[in-house]
Amino acid sequence: MPRKAASTKKPTASKKSTASTSKKATASKKSTVSASKKYGKTSQSEVKKEMHKFKAGTAHSGPKLKKVKSRAQAIAIGLSKARKKGAKVPSKPTR
């Protein structure tokens, strides 16, 4: 049997180039996000101080100075103190 001729449809170059450029763009975004730190040194030290207080059992929060009972609470207090100092901290998550 004779062989059929190849289809006349050719892939367009624009589709390939946009796919490759979008891959390059996402790759460059990933590298810049991972390269930059989300938290500044001041905020890291504030959280570290608060964690030491929590582990020692001396961490307190609120106007009535209630004892901090969880790790997450201690981290939140440290980040809050860092925000008050003006350190580099990501914004609070929205609901």
C-alpha positions as CSV (number, residue, x, y, z in Angstrom):
1,M,0.0,0.0,0.0
2,P,1.2,3.5,-0.8
3,R,2.1,5.6,2.2
4,K,0.0,8.7,2.9
5,A,1.6,12.0,2.8
6,A,2.5,13.7,6.1
7,S,-0.2,16.1,7.4
8,T,0.1,19.6,6.4
9,K,-0.4,21.0,9.9
10,K,2.7,22.5,11.3
11,P,3.1,23.5,14.9
12,T,3.3,27.3,15.2
13,A,6.5,28.7,16.6
14,S,4.6,31.2,18.8
15,K,3.1,28.5,20.9
16,K,6.5,26.9,21.5
17,S,8.1,30.2,22.4
18,T,5.4,31.3,24.8
19,A,5.6,27.9,26.6
20,S,9.4,28.2,26.9
21,T,9.3,31.8,28.1
22,S,6.7,31.1,30.7
23,K,8.8,28.2,32.0
24,K,11.8,30.5,32.2
25,A,9.7,33.2,34.0
26,T,8.4,30.7,36.7
27,A,11.9,29.3,37.1
28,S,13.4,32.8,37.7
29,K,10.6,33.6,40.2
30,K,11.2,30.5,42.2
31,S,14.9,31.3,42.4
32,T,14.4,34.8,43.6
33,V,11.8,33.8,46.2
34,S,14.0,31.0,47.6
35,A,17.0,33.3,47.5
36,S,15.5,36.1,49.6
37,K,14.6,35.4,53.2
38,K,11.0,35.9,54.3
39,Y,12.0,37.0,57.8
40,G,14.6,39.5,58.8
41,K,17.3,38.9,61.4
42,T,15.5,41.1,64.0
43,S,12.3,39.0,63.7
44,Q,14.3,35.8,63.9
45,S,16.0,36.9,67.1
46,E,12.6,38.0,68.6
47,V,11.1,34.6,68.0
48,K,14.2,33.0,69.4
49,K,14.0,35.0,72.6
50,E,10.3,34.2,73.0
51,M,11.0,30.5,72.5
52,H,13.6,30.5,75.2
53,K,11.1,32.2,77.5
54,F,8.5,29.6,76.6
55,K,10.8,26.7,77.2
56,A,11.9,28.1,80.5
57,G,8.2,28.6,81.5
58,T,8.5,32.4,81.9
59,A,6.7,33.5,78.7
60,H,3.5,35.5,79.4
61,S,1.1,37.4,77.1
62,G,-1.8,39.8,77.3
63,P,-2.6,42.5,79.7
64,K,-3.2,40.0,82.5
65,L,0.1,38.3,81.8
66,K,-1.4,34.8,81.3
67,K,1.1,32.0,80.8
68,V,1.9,31.0,77.2
69,K,0.8,27.3,76.8
70,S,1.8,26.4,73.2
71,R,4.7,26.8,70.9
72,A,2.6,28.4,68.2
73,Q,1.5,31.1,70.7
74,A,5.2,31.8,71.6
75,I,6.1,32.2,67.9
76,A,3.1,34.5,67.3
77,I,4.1,36.7,70.2
78,G,7.7,36.9,68.9
79,L,6.5,37.9,65.5
80,S,4.2,40.5,67.0
81,K,7.0,42.0,68.9
82,A,9.1,42.1,65.8
83,R,6.3,43.8,63.8
84,K,6.2,46.5,66.5
85,K,9.9,47.1,66.2
86,G,9.5,47.4,62.4
87,A,11.4,44.3,61.4
88,K,11.0,42.4,58.1
89,V,8.0,40.1,58.8
90,P,5.4,38.8,56.3
91,S,1.9,40.2,56.8
92,K,-0.6,38.3,58.9
93,P,-2.6,35.7,56.9
94,T,-6.1,36.9,56.0
95,R,-9.2,34.8,56.5
